[in-house]
């Protein structure tokens, strides 16, 4: 656990700024790595989330998946034992203060789609 935290701190301190890779024609490749430590449970987890985004006018469509890399031990080798679940999100900026969103997920291993959630966010 100490090694993971020291490695994460070193990467954060010395890494150059990360940003999305523009693939052209509205597509971009994004990614994030989230490392968390729960004090009471003494558990460290690290999850990588690569995603691809398509933006056109005021519509953004994003698809990505979580890959667990660390759970108190290296588990990255287990990431592809089963096919991942792809999270899909579509956002429409209808106005400056109104955002419409549709979110779902699709499990590539079991061929099941998760519940579709539609939300509207009004900011004022």
N, C-alpha and C positions, 0 to 999 in steps of 0.2 A: 504494500500500500504506500509506504514511504517513497519507494522508487517511482511509482506512478505519479504521485503528487509532485515530486521534484522534477520529473520529466515534463509534466504539464506546466509547471511554473517556468521552467527554462524555455519551453516553446513559446509561451506567452510573452516572456521578456525579450527574447532574441529574434523572434520571427518577424518577417516583414508583414506589412498590412495585407490581409486577405481580402479578396473581392471576387465578385462573380466574373466568370469568363464569358465574354460576349462571343457567341457563335455566329452572329449575323442573322439577318432576316427576322429579328424579334426574339430569337432564342438565346438563352443564357444558361450556363451551368453554374449551380451554386452548391455550397456544402457547408456543413457545420459539424463541429465536434464538441460534445457536451460531456464534461467530466464532473461528477458530483460525489461528495462524501457525506454520508449521514452519520452524525456524531453518536447518537444513542445506539444505533444498530451496528456501528463500526463497519459500514459497507461502502465500498467505492465502486462506482459504475462509470463506464465511458461508452457513449453511443455516437456513432458517425451517421450523418444524414445527408447523403448526396441527393440533389434534386435538379430537375431541368424546368425552366420557366419559359413560357411564350407570352409576350406582351404585344398587343395590337390596339392602338388607340387607347381606350379606357378599359380594356378587358385584359385580365391577366389570368393565365392558366398555369398551374404548377403541379408537378408530379414528383414524388420522392419516396424514399423508404428509409427506415431505421435499421442500422446494423449494430448489434451489441458487440463491443470489442473487449470490454473488461467488466467482470463482476467478481471482485475480490481475487480474480485470477484471469489470465488471458483466455478469452473465449472467442476470439476473432476467427479461429480456425473452424468454429461451428457455424459461422454466419451463413454459409451456403449449403448446409446440410438439407435444408428445405428452401423452397422458393420464397421470396419475400412478399410482404404485403405492401402494395403501392398505395400511398395516400395521394388523393387527387383533390385539388381545390381550384375553383374558378371564382374570380372576383370581378365585379362590374362596378366601377366608380360612376354611378348614375349622375351624381352632382358633386359639388365640392364637399358637401356635408352628408351625402347619402351613399352608402356602400352596400351592395347586394352580394351575397356569397353563397356558394353551393360547395359542400364538402362531403366526400365519401372515401372509401378505401376498397381495394380489391385484393383478395388473397390469391396469389398466383398458384399456390400449392393446392388449395381446396376448391378453387374456382368459385368462391363466394364473394358477393359484394356486400359491403357493410351498409348500414342505414344511411340514406342521403339526408343531410341536414341543410336546410335553407335558412339563412339569416339575413336580416336587414339591420344596418347600423346607422343611426341618425346622430350626427354630432352637432352640438349647439353650444 
